[in-house]
Amino acid sequence: MRLVFAGTPEFAARSLEALISAGHEIIAVLTQPDRPMGRGFKVLPSAVKRAALAAHVPVYQPTTLRSAEALALIQGFSAEAMIVSAYGQLLPSEILEATSRGAINIHASLLPRWRGAAPIQRALQAGDTVTGISIMQMDKGLDTGPVLLERSCPILDQDTSHTLHDRLADLGARTIIEALEGIRTGQLKPVPQPSTGVTYAHKITKAEALLDWTKEAEQLARDVRAFNPAPVSRTFLRGELIKVWEAEAVPGPEGAVPGTVLSMNDDGLFVACGQGRLALRMLQRAGGKPMTAGEFIKGFPVAPGERMGV
């Protein structure tokens, strides 16, 4: 199939590579402009741009698609469809109609649950046990278009956003290939999303990553997994910012003030929550590297009774 591909991060790059390997004709790739990344804020190309250049596919990086120039560009490709995966911009209706089969989206949830920007993180926070990939015919709404194909993926107890992202990225790459074959043969038809079960995966903010010790330990453990690898859960101890990379809810005595350090050993730093205890397994001091609880308390001795969050 003759395609235009629009995407930016690693999640999208895996689908682009799969489409190329499957023999689809990728006429052009649209991706976000190069931006500063990492600690050094070095300007780097997106994962999709790197994948496209490696395959010698022309890359375009418009700052907006809401222009006559962008519309003329996409119409000029005479593509059969536009495949969209985590592009990073809302597509105006004119762009959605700029190819003969319209725009087809690879979305990391089982729609209509978790429409929006952060479906992987929100599924983890909510304690969902299953998620998946939806291949959707895009319309002008936010992930509201009819679904062509869905494939599910279990959420494991120890999944983080990183591990779940990688499995979904691979599943998305396989599913878009399957969907395009079904479209080609006429076997797949778009099915409207149900009106019930709609939830929205709002964009993650850095402020959300600050641990609220009045929450239940189980919820905090899910938050820690959802915010790994970014923006990383955090708290304060003696006024110093501490990042928490791994944590687990564990049973224990109730009644302590939330945020109180109850005990510590090589396996964890145990902190009272609104309900239950949270065992902090992997922590990081400012300017340092992530380390186990045992390594952390050797370099930063902590006493029972100290308070997290202050």
C-alpha positions as CSV (number, residue, x, y, z in Angstrom):
1,M,0.0,0.0,0.0
2,R,1.2,3.5,-0.8
3,L,1.4,5.3,2.6
4,V,2.4,8.5,4.4
5,F,3.5,7.9,8.0
6,A,3.2,10.4,10.8
7,G,4.8,9.7,14.2
8,T,7.5,10.8,16.5
9,P,8.7,8.5,19.4
10,E,10.0,5.0,19.7
11,F,6.5,3.6,19.9
12,A,5.8,4.9,16.4
13,A,9.2,4.0,15.0
14,R,8.6,0.3,15.5
15,S,5.4,0.5,13.4
16,L,7.2,2.4,10.7
17,E,10.0,-0.2,10.6
18,A,7.4,-3.0,10.4
19,L,5.6,-1.3,7.5
20,I,8.8,-0.9,5.6
21,S,9.8,-4.5,6.3
22,A,6.4,-5.7,5.1
23,G,6.9,-4.1,1.7
24,H,4.5,-1.2,2.0
25,E,5.6,1.9,0.0
26,I,6.3,4.7,2.5
27,I,6.2,7.8,0.3
28,A,7.1,10.2,3.1
29,V,7.4,10.5,6.9
30,L,6.1,13.4,9.0
31,T,7.6,13.8,12.4
32,Q,8.0,16.6,15.0
33,P,10.9,19.1,14.6
34,D,14.2,18.1,16.3
35,R,14.1,19.2,20.0
36,P,16.5,19.4,22.9
37,M,16.6,16.1,24.9
38,G,18.3,14.6,27.9
39,R,20.4,16.2,30.6
40,G,22.6,18.1,28.1
41,F,19.6,19.4,26.1
42,K,21.2,18.4,22.9
43,V,19.0,18.8,19.9
44,L,18.3,15.3,18.5
45,P,16.1,13.8,15.8
46,S,13.0,11.8,16.8
47,A,13.1,8.0,16.8
48,V,10.8,8.1,13.8
49,K,13.1,10.4,11.9
50,R,16.1,8.2,12.6
51,A,14.2,5.1,11.4
52,A,13.0,6.9,8.2
53,L,16.5,8.2,7.3
54,A,18.0,4.7,7.9
55,A,15.5,3.4,5.3
56,H,16.1,6.4,2.9
57,V,12.5,7.6,3.3
58,P,12.0,11.4,2.8
59,V,11.3,13.2,6.1
60,Y,9.2,16.3,6.6
61,Q,9.0,18.2,9.9
62,P,6.3,20.9,9.7
63,T,5.8,23.0,12.8
64,T,2.0,22.7,12.2
65,L,-0.4,20.9,9.9
66,R,-2.9,23.7,10.1
67,S,-1.8,25.4,7.0
68,A,-2.5,25.3,3.3
69,E,1.2,24.4,2.7
70,A,0.9,21.3,4.9
71,L,-2.4,20.2,3.2
72,A,-0.9,20.7,-0.3
73,L,2.2,18.7,0.8
74,I,0.2,15.7,1.9
75,Q,-2.2,15.8,-1.0
76,G,0.7,15.9,-3.4
77,F,2.0,12.5,-2.2
78,S,-1.2,10.8,-3.7
79,A,-1.0,8.3,-0.9
80,E,-3.7,5.6,-0.3
81,A,-3.7,6.2,3.5
82,M,-1.9,8.1,6.2
83,I,-0.8,6.0,9.2
84,V,-0.6,8.0,12.4
85,S,1.1,6.9,15.6
86,A,1.9,9.2,18.5
87,Y,2.6,12.1,16.1
88,G,2.3,14.8,18.7
89,Q,-0.2,17.1,17.0
90,L,-3.9,17.0,16.4
91,L,-4.7,16.6,12.8
92,P,-7.3,19.0,11.2
93,S,-10.2,17.5,9.3
94,E,-8.6,18.6,5.9
95,I,-5.5,16.5,6.7
96,L,-7.7,13.5,7.7
97,E,-9.3,13.6,4.3
98,A,-6.1,14.2,2.3
99,T,-5.6,10.6,1.3
100,S,-8.0,8.2,-0.4
101,R,-8.5,6.0,2.7
102,G,-8.1,8.8,5.2
103,A,-6.0,8.6,8.4
104,I,-5.5,5.4,10.4
105,N,-4.3,5.6,14.0
106,I,-2.4,3.1,16.1
107,H,-3.6,3.8,19.6
108,A,-2.2,2.1,22.8
109,S,-5.5,1.1,24.5
110,L,-8.7,-0.8,23.9
111,L,-11.0,2.0,22.9
112,P,-13.1,3.7,24.1
113,R,-11.1,3.2,27.4
114,W,-8.2,5.6,27.7
115,R,-8.7,8.0,24.8
116,G,-6.0,10.7,24.9
117,A,-2.4,11.3,25.4
118,A,-1.2,8.9,28.1
119,P,-3.1,5.6,27.8
120,I,-0.2,3.4,29.0
121,Q,0.4,5.4,32.3
122,R,-3.3,5.8,33.1
123,A,-4.0,2.1,32.6
124,L,-1.2,1.3,35.1
125,Q,-2.4,3.9,37.6
126,A,-6.0,2.6,37.4
127,G,-4.8,-1.0,38.1
128,D,-6.1,-2.3,34.8
129,T,-5.2,-5.9,34.2
130,V,-5.5,-5.8,30.4
131,T,-4.9,-3.2,27.7
132,G,-4.0,-3.4,24.0
133,I,-3.9,-1.8,20.6
134,S,-6.7,-0.2,18.7
135,I,-6.4,0.5,14.9
136,M,-8.8,3.3,14.4
137,Q,-10.1,5.3,11.4
138,M,-9.5,8.8,12.6
139,D,-12.2,11.5,12.7
140,K,-12.1,15.1,14.1
141,G,-12.7,14.0,17.7
142,L,-10.1,12.9,20.2
143,D,-9.7,9.2,19.6
144,T,-13.4,8.9,18.8
145,G,-13.3,7.3,15.4
146,P,-14.5,3.8,14.5
147,V,-12.3,0.9,15.2
148,L,-11.0,-1.4,12.5
149,L,-9.1,-3.9,14.6
150,E,-8.1,-4.5,18.3
151,R,-5.6,-6.8,19.9
152,S,-5.3,-7.2,23.7
153,C,-2.2,-7.3,25.9
154,P,-2.1,-8.4,29.6
155,I,-0.7,-5.9,32.2
156,L,1.6,-7.8,34.5
157,D,1.9,-7.1,38.2
158,Q,5.4,-5.7,37.9
159,D,4.9,-3.8,34.6
160,T,6.2,-0.2,34.4
161,S,5.3,2.2,31.7
162,H,8.7,1.2,30.1
163,T,8.0,-2.5,29.9
164,L,4.4,-2.1,28.9
165,H,5.3,0.5,26.3
166,D,7.7,-1.9,24.7
167,R,5.2,-4.8,24.5
168,L,2.5,-2.5,23.1
169,A,4.9,-1.0,20.6
170,D,5.7,-4.4,19.2
171,L,2.0,-5.4,19.3
172,G,1.1,-2.1,17.5
173,A,3.6,-2.9,14.8
174,R,2.1,-6.4,14.2
175,T,-1.5,-5.2,14.4
176,I,-1.1,-2.4,11.8
177,I,0.3,-4.9,9.3
178,E,-2.7,-7.2,10.0
179,A,-5.1,-4.3,9.7
180,L,-3.8,-3.1,6.4
181,E,-4.1,-6.6,5.0
182,G,-7.7,-6.7,6.1
183,I,-8.4,-3.4,4.6
184,R,-6.8,-4.4,1.3
185,T,-8.9,-7.6,1.1
186,G,-12.0,-5.8,2.3
187,Q,-12.4,-8.1,5.3
188,L,-12.1,-5.3,7.8
189,K,-14.9,-2.7,8.3
190,P,-14.8,0.2,10.7
191,V,-17.0,-0.4,13.8
192,P,-18.3,2.7,15.8
193,Q,-17.0,2.8,19.4
194,P,-19.5,2.1,22.1
195,S,-20.9,5.1,24.0
196,T,-20.3,3.4,27.3
197,G,-16.9,2.8,29.0
198,V,-15.3,6.0,27.8
199,T,-12.3,7.2,29.9
200,Y,-9.7,9.9,29.1
201,A,-6.0,9.5,29.6
202,H,-5.0,13.1,30.3
203,K,-1.4,14.1,29.7
204,I,1.0,13.3,32.6
205,T,2.3,16.3,34.5
206,K,5.5,16.5,36.5
207,A,3.4,17.7,39.5
208,E,1.6,14.3,39.6
209,A,4.8,12.5,40.3
210,L,5.1,13.9,43.8
211,L,4.1,11.1,46.1
212,D,1.0,11.9,48.2
213,W,1.6,9.8,51.3
214,T,-2.1,10.1,52.4
215,K,-3.0,7.8,49.5
216,E,-3.2,4.0,49.9
217,A,0.0,2.2,49.5
218,E,-1.4,0.1,46.6
219,Q,-2.2,3.3,44.7
220,L,1.2,4.7,45.3
221,A,2.9,1.5,44.1
222,R,0.9,1.8,40.9
223,D,1.8,5.5,40.5
224,V,5.5,4.6,40.8
225,R,5.2,2.0,38.1
226,A,3.2,4.3,35.9
227,F,5.8,7.1,36.2
228,N,8.8,4.9,35.4
229,P,10.7,5.9,33.3
230,A,9.2,9.4,33.2
231,P,8.6,11.7,35.0
232,V,9.7,9.4,37.9
233,S,7.9,9.5,41.2
234,R,9.5,11.6,43.9
235,T,9.4,12.8,47.5
236,F,11.4,14.9,49.9
237,L,13.5,13.7,52.8
238,R,15.2,16.4,55.0
239,G,14.4,18.8,52.2
240,E,16.3,16.8,49.6
241,L,14.5,15.6,46.5
242,I,14.5,11.8,46.3
243,K,13.3,9.9,43.2
244,V,11.6,6.6,43.7
245,W,12.0,4.1,40.8
246,E,10.6,1.0,42.3
247,A,8.2,0.4,45.2
248,E,5.8,-2.2,46.5
249,A,2.8,-2.1,48.7
250,V,3.3,-4.4,51.7
251,P,1.1,-5.2,54.7
252,G,2.0,-3.8,58.1
253,P,0.8,-1.9,61.2
254,E,-1.6,1.0,60.7
255,G,-1.9,4.2,62.6
256,A,1.4,6.0,61.9
257,V,1.3,9.5,60.3
258,P,1.4,9.1,56.5
259,G,5.0,9.7,55.3
260,T,6.6,8.3,58.5
261,V,9.6,6.1,58.0
262,L,8.8,2.9,59.9
263,S,11.8,0.7,59.3
264,M,14.5,0.0,56.7
265,N,16.7,-2.9,55.5
266,D,18.5,-4.0,52.4
267,D,15.1,-4.9,50.8
268,G,13.4,-1.6,51.3
269,L,12.7,1.7,53.1
270,F,9.2,1.1,54.6
271,V,7.0,4.2,54.8
272,A,3.5,4.6,56.3
273,C,0.7,5.6,53.9
274,G,-2.9,6.5,54.3
275,Q,-3.5,2.8,54.3
276,G,-0.7,0.2,54.4
277,R,3.0,0.6,53.9
278,L,5.1,1.3,50.8
279,A,8.4,-0.4,50.5
280,L,10.8,1.8,48.5
281,R,13.0,-0.6,46.6
282,M,15.0,1.6,44.2
283,L,15.8,5.3,45.0
284,Q,17.9,8.1,43.6
285,R,19.4,11.2,45.2
286,A,19.7,14.4,43.2
287,G,22.8,14.2,41.0
288,G,23.2,10.5,41.8
289,K,22.2,7.2,40.1
290,P,19.4,4.9,41.0
291,M,20.3,2.4,43.8
292,T,18.8,-0.3,45.9
293,A,17.4,0.6,49.3
294,G,20.4,-1.1,51.0
295,E,22.9,1.0,48.9
296,F,20.8,4.2,49.6
297,I,20.7,3.9,53.4
298,K,24.5,3.3,53.5
299,G,25.1,6.6,51.9
300,F,22.2,8.4,53.4
301,P,21.4,6.9,56.8
302,V,17.7,7.1,57.7
303,A,16.1,6.7,61.1
304,P,12.7,5.4,62.0
305,G,10.3,8.3,62.7
306,E,11.7,10.6,60.1
307,R,9.1,12.0,57.7
308,M,9.0,11.7,53.9
309,G,7.5,14.6,52.0
310,V,9.1,17.4,54.1
